[in-house]
Amino acid sequence: MLRKCLMDGFTLAQISTFAPIGWQGLTFRLGIALIIGTIIGLERETKKKPAGLRTNILVCFASALLVLIPIEIGAAQQNLDILGRVISGIISGVGFIGGGTILRQSEVKNLTSAATIWVSAALGIAVGCGLWQLGLAGALITWIILRVFHRWENYL
C-alpha cells in the first residue's frame, strides 16, 4: 500500500474523496516538503538574501502540513471546498510574509525573495496534496531559474 501511494500518488478513490493516507504517507510527504524547502532555501542562503534556508524550509513544510490536516481528519473527504479554502488561506498568509520581505525601511527591494517564498508555499501545497513528483520538478525548475537566469540577467 505504501509503495503504491508513493509511486502512483493518489489512487482514483483518493482523488475524488481525499481519504486519509496514514502515517507513512504523511511522513513521506512532509519529508519531501522539507527537501524542497532546503533546495530553494540553500540557494537563497548562499547568496545571502533575505528569506534564506530556514524561511523557505518552514514555508514549504507548513504549507504541506496545513494541506495534510484536512485530508487526514477527513474534512476534505466530506467537503472538497474546505481544501480549497485552506489553500487560499496559505496563499494569502504567505503574501504577508512576502510583503514584509519586500518592504524594508520604506524601500521596495527583494522581489525575488518574496516570489521564492510564494513558490515554496505552492510546492508545499503540491506535495501535501500528493503531487510530490510535481513538487520535486518545480523545485528543480525554481533552482534553475534562480541560478541560471541570474547569470543571464547580469549578462544582459
C-alpha positions as CSV (number, residue, x, y, z in Angstrom):
1,M,0.0,0.0,0.0
2,L,2.8,2.4,0.9
3,R,4.7,1.6,-2.2
4,K,1.6,2.2,-4.3
5,C,0.9,5.5,-2.6
6,L,4.5,6.7,-3.0
7,M,4.8,5.6,-6.7
8,D,1.4,6.5,-8.0
9,G,0.4,9.5,-5.9
10,F,-3.3,9.4,-5.2
11,T,-5.5,6.4,-6.1
12,L,-8.7,7.1,-8.0
13,A,-10.7,6.8,-4.8
14,Q,-8.4,9.3,-3.0
15,I,-8.6,11.8,-5.8
16,S,-12.3,12.0,-5.6
17,T,-12.5,11.8,-1.8
18,F,-9.1,12.8,-0.4
19,A,-9.2,9.8,2.0
20,P,-6.7,9.8,4.9
21,I,-3.3,8.4,3.9
22,G,-1.7,7.1,7.1
23,W,1.5,8.0,8.9
24,Q,3.9,6.6,6.3
25,G,2.4,8.7,3.6
26,L,2.3,11.8,5.9
27,T,5.9,11.3,6.8
28,F,7.0,10.8,3.2
29,R,5.2,14.0,2.0
30,L,6.5,16.1,4.9
31,G,10.0,14.8,4.2
32,I,9.7,15.8,0.5
33,A,8.5,19.2,1.5
34,L,11.5,19.5,3.8
35,I,13.8,18.6,0.9
36,I,12.2,21.0,-1.4
37,G,12.4,23.9,1.1
38,T,16.0,23.0,1.6
39,I,16.8,23.1,-2.1
40,I,15.3,26.5,-2.6
41,G,16.5,27.9,0.8
42,L,20.1,26.9,0.3
43,E,20.2,28.7,-3.0
44,R,18.9,31.9,-1.3
45,E,21.2,31.4,1.7
46,T,24.3,31.1,-0.4
47,K,23.5,34.5,-2.0
48,K,22.9,36.0,1.5
49,K,19.4,37.0,0.5
50,P,16.5,37.6,2.9
51,A,14.2,34.7,3.3
52,G,17.0,32.1,3.2
53,L,17.2,28.5,4.3
54,R,15.0,28.4,7.4
55,T,12.3,30.6,6.0
56,N,11.9,28.5,2.8
57,I,12.0,25.3,4.7
58,L,9.3,26.5,7.1
59,V,7.1,27.9,4.4
60,C,7.2,24.7,2.3
61,F,6.9,22.4,5.3
62,A,4.0,24.4,6.8
63,S,2.1,24.6,3.5
64,A,2.3,20.8,3.1
65,L,1.3,20.3,6.8
66,L,-1.7,22.7,6.5
67,V,-3.0,20.9,3.4
68,L,-2.5,17.4,5.0
69,I,-4.5,18.3,8.1
70,P,-8.0,18.4,6.5
71,I,-7.1,15.4,4.3
72,E,-6.1,13.4,7.3
73,I,-9.0,14.3,9.6
74,G,-11.4,13.5,6.7
75,A,-12.8,17.1,6.3
76,A,-11.7,17.2,2.7
77,Q,-13.5,13.9,2.1
78,Q,-16.8,15.4,3.2
79,N,-16.4,18.8,1.6
80,L,-13.7,19.5,-1.1
81,D,-14.3,23.2,-0.6
82,I,-12.5,23.0,2.7
83,L,-9.3,22.1,1.0
84,G,-9.7,25.0,-1.4
85,R,-10.2,27.3,1.5
86,V,-7.1,26.0,3.2
87,I,-5.0,26.6,0.1
88,S,-6.4,30.1,-0.3
89,G,-5.5,30.9,3.3
90,I,-2.0,29.6,2.8
91,I,-1.5,31.8,-0.3
92,S,-2.9,34.9,1.5
93,G,-0.8,34.3,4.6
94,V,2.3,33.9,2.5
95,G,1.5,37.2,0.8
96,F,2.0,38.9,4.2
97,I,5.4,37.2,4.6
98,G,6.4,38.3,1.1
99,G,5.2,41.8,1.7
100,G,7.3,42.0,4.8
101,T,10.3,40.8,2.8
102,I,9.7,43.4,0.1
103,L,9.1,46.5,2.2
104,R,12.0,47.2,4.4
105,Q,12.9,50.7,5.5
106,S,10.4,52.3,3.2
107,E,12.2,50.9,0.2
108,V,10.9,48.3,-2.3
109,K,13.5,45.5,-2.6
110,N,13.9,41.8,-2.6
111,L,11.1,40.9,-5.0
112,T,12.8,37.7,-6.0
113,S,13.0,36.6,-2.3
114,A,9.3,37.3,-1.9
115,A,8.5,35.3,-5.1
116,T,10.6,32.5,-3.8
117,I,8.6,32.3,-0.6
118,W,5.5,32.2,-2.7
119,V,6.9,29.3,-4.9
120,S,8.0,27.4,-1.7
121,A,4.4,27.6,-0.5
122,A,3.0,26.4,-3.8
123,L,5.4,23.5,-3.9
124,G,4.5,22.6,-0.3
125,I,0.8,22.6,-1.3
126,A,1.5,20.3,-4.2
127,V,3.4,17.9,-2.1
128,G,0.8,17.9,0.6
129,C,-1.9,17.0,-2.0
130,G,0.2,14.0,-3.1
131,L,1.8,15.6,-6.2
132,W,5.3,15.1,-4.9
133,Q,6.7,14.5,-8.4
134,L,5.4,17.9,-9.4
135,G,6.9,19.4,-6.3
136,L,10.3,18.0,-7.0
137,A,10.2,19.0,-10.6
138,G,9.0,22.5,-9.6
139,A,11.9,22.8,-7.0
140,L,14.4,21.9,-9.8
141,I,12.9,24.4,-12.2
142,T,12.9,27.1,-9.4
143,W,16.6,26.3,-8.6
144,I,17.5,26.6,-12.3
145,I,15.6,29.9,-12.6
146,L,17.4,31.3,-9.5
147,R,20.8,30.2,-10.6
148,V,20.9,30.3,-14.4
149,F,18.6,33.3,-15.1
150,H,20.5,35.4,-12.6
151,R,23.7,34.9,-14.7
152,W,21.8,35.7,-17.9
153,E,20.2,38.8,-16.3
154,N,23.7,40.1,-15.3
155,Y,25.0,39.3,-18.8
156,L,22.2,41.3,-20.4
